[in-house]
Amino acid sequence: MREDLKKMVTDLPTVPGVYYIYTHEERLIYIGKSNNIKKRLSQHFTCTDRKSVKIQNFASKVRYEPTGSELIALLMESEEIKHHKPIYNRAQRHSIFYYGLYPEITQEGYISLQLKKIDNRSQEINSYLSLKQGKEDLFRITETYKLCQKINGLYKSKAQCFQYTLHECLGACVNEEPVDEYNKRVHQYLEKNSFPQETVLLKLPGRTKDEKGLVLIENGIYKGFGFCPKRSRKDPLTFIMPKSDNKDARRILRSYLKKQ
């Protein structure tokens, strides 16, 4: 690692947060997040892949914002990249989700999970960069919850699906499985993966031991995050900094809630 890059890394903290890399002309060229800011910057400055070498060539200054938790770091990073559009964050700033997973009811009453092009008038269960990515996930969901490939649009047939012949489908494709039993398993998946429609205030570690991090979802809409002193008697919602409700933020929150 070059001496000037070593100096930039030396005083960095080993905490979760978002970091900003600038040129000597104060031009912001990269935004990233990490659970360990110092370790991640050291990797940037020692890796030999094409993007890292470019960053090393232009890096002259590093700024950082501690976040206390990985979730807030992810949300802040996503918001900041969209706002600043740094040149070496090209992949993240151009991430467009073309396909979504939507629930539909068949004529027989079964809940079908259908891959469709994103429809901004409806809230998708999950979103994907490509149809291939969506199909891979839907095959996994169908297998995990013992659902029917035909009902989920993965197997075109006027009769039973192929999995039925292998005894891996319980017969919804030929109306053998009761609707209620099949839909119960679909609801298990939906409850675990859908974006919450109620109001949820997530409480997370703060940037110091005397505060806590907050993330607010209000009536199914992501409102933002903030930091609140642990002993504060104020309404925690007054500490929330408004942020954009978008598909990337929802994807980050869905993934976090799923793990919890």
N, C-alpha and C positions, 0 to 999 in steps of 0.2 A: 504494500500500500504506500502511495506517495506521502511524503511528509506533510504536505498541506491538507491532505485528506485525513491523515491521522489526527491532526490538530482539531479538525471539525468533529471527529468522533469522540475524542478524549473526554469531554465534559458532558456528553449526552447521558440521559438517565436510562435505567433498565426497567422502564415502566410501560404500560400500554399507552398508545397515543397515535397521533397523526403527525407526520413529518413533511417538510417542504424543502425542496432542493432548488437553489437559485444559482444563476451564473454571476460573474463579477459585475455584470451590468444590472443586477437585481431582477433579472428575468426568471420567472418561475418556470421550471422545466419538468418537475416531477412531484407528485403527491403520493404518499403511501401510508400504510398503517401497520402497526405491529404490536404484539404483546410485550416486546422488548425493543424499544426504539434503537438503542445503542447496537445491539446485535444485528438488527436488520440493516442499519446503515453500513456497518462493517462488511456485511455480505455484498451490498451494492458496490462498495468501493474495492472489493477484492475479486468479485466474480469476473469471468472472462467472456461471458456471452455478449452478443452484439449490443443490446440495449444498455447493459451495465457499463460497457466500455465507453459508450457515448456519454452516459451520465458522468462518468469519471472525468472525461475530457472537459466537460463544461462546468462541473460543480465547483462552486466557490464559497457557498454559504448554506448553512442548514438552520432551519427554524422548526420548532416542534410545539405541539399542543398535547399535554397529557390528558387522558380521558378516563382513567380509572378502570375501564373495562373494555373488552374487545368489541362488545356490541356497539357501544357509543363510538368507538374508533371506526368501525365499519360504516356506520351511518354518517359520521362526519366526513370520512374519506370520500364516500359516494357523492355527498352534497358538494364538497369542495371541488372535486374533479369536474362535475357538471358546470360549476360556476366559473372556474378559472381555465379549464380546458388546456392543461399543460401538454406540451408537444410529445413527451414520452409516456403519457397516459392514454395513448391513442385507442387501445383496445377497450378500456373501461368507458371512455367518454362516448364511444360509438356503439356500445352494447345496446342492441335493439332486440326486444323479444317479439318474435313474429307469431308464435303459436301459444295457445293457452289451453288448459284442461277445464272443461265445463261439465256440470251435471245436467242430465236430461232424463225425462221420464219416457219410457217406451209405452206403446199402446197396451202392453200387458201389465204395466205398472212397475217394472223393474227400473232402478236408477242406473242409467248408463253414463259412463265417463267418456266424453268425446273430445278428441283433439281437433281444434279449429283455429283459424287465423284469429289473432287478438281482436276482440270486439270491445271497444272502450265503453260501450253502454252497459256491459255486464262485468262482474268481478270474477275473474278466473280463479280456480283453485291453485294453479301453478302456471308458470310461464316458461317458455323455452326459446332458445336462440334459433333452433331449426326443427323441422318435422322429425328428422332422425332422432334428435335428442329427446323429443317428446314421446316418440314411440318406444324408445328404450325404457323410459321411465314408466310409461303406461303398461308395458309388458311386465315390468317388475312389480308394479302395484297389483296388477291382475293376478299374478302368481302368489304374491304374499297374502292377499286377502281372499284367495280362492274364488275369484270372480270369473266371469265368462268373457272369453276373447271375442266372441261374436257380438255380444251385447255392447262391448266397449269399442267395437269398430275395428278390431285387429284381425278378424278372420271373416272373410266374405263367404257366406253360405246361406242357402235357403233352408238347410236342415240343421243338424247339430254342429257344434264347433269341433275342431280336431281334438282339443283337450278332453272333450266328453268321451271320445273313444278310448282315451288313456286313463279314464276315471279320475282326471284332475279337475274337471268341471262337474259341478253337482247337478247339472241339468236345467239351468235357467234358460238355456238356448232352445230347449224343446218344452218349456213350461212344466218341467218335472219338479223343480225346486220351488217351494212356496215363496211368493213375492216377499213376504215379511222377513223370512230368514235370510234371503239374499240381500235385501236392502239394509238389514241390520249390520252386515259386514261392510257395506258401502258407507254407512253412517259412521262406523268406527274409523274408517279412513278419513272421512270428511272432518270429523271432530278433531282428529289429530293434525290435520294439515291445512284446514281452511283458515283464512285470516279472521281473527276474532271480530265479531260485529258489535260486541258490547264495549264498554269503556274499561281499559286496562292500564294501570300505572305500574310499570316495571321499576323495581328498586334494585340498584346495582352498586358495586363499590365506587367510592368517590375518588377524586384525585389525591386527597389526603385522608387520614384516618378520622378527621372531624367532619367529613361530609359524605353524602351519598349521591350516586348518579340516578337520574330519573329519565324514563322514556314513556311518552304518553300516546296511547291509542284511544281515541274518543269516538264512540259510536261507529267503530269500524274504519276510522280514518286516522292515519298516522299524523300526529300533530307536532312532534319534535322531541327534543331532549334538553336536559339541564342538570344543574348541580345544586344541591340544597344542604345547608348546614344541618348536622344531625340533631342539634338542640333547638332548631328554629321552631317557633310556634306559628309561623305563617302557613297559609295554605300551600302545600307543595306545588300545586299547579301554577302558582305565580312565578316559579323558577324555570318553567318550561320555555325554551327559546323556540319560536315557530320555525318549522322546516317544511320542505316540500313533500307532499304525499305523492309518491310515484312508484312505478313498478319495481325499481331497484330497491327502494327502501322497504317495500312490502316483502320482497323476496328475502332480504336480510332478516327481517323480523319473523317471517314464517319459519325460516331455517332455525333461528334461535328458539322460538317457541316450541318447535317440533322436538328439539333436543331436550328441552325442559320437561 
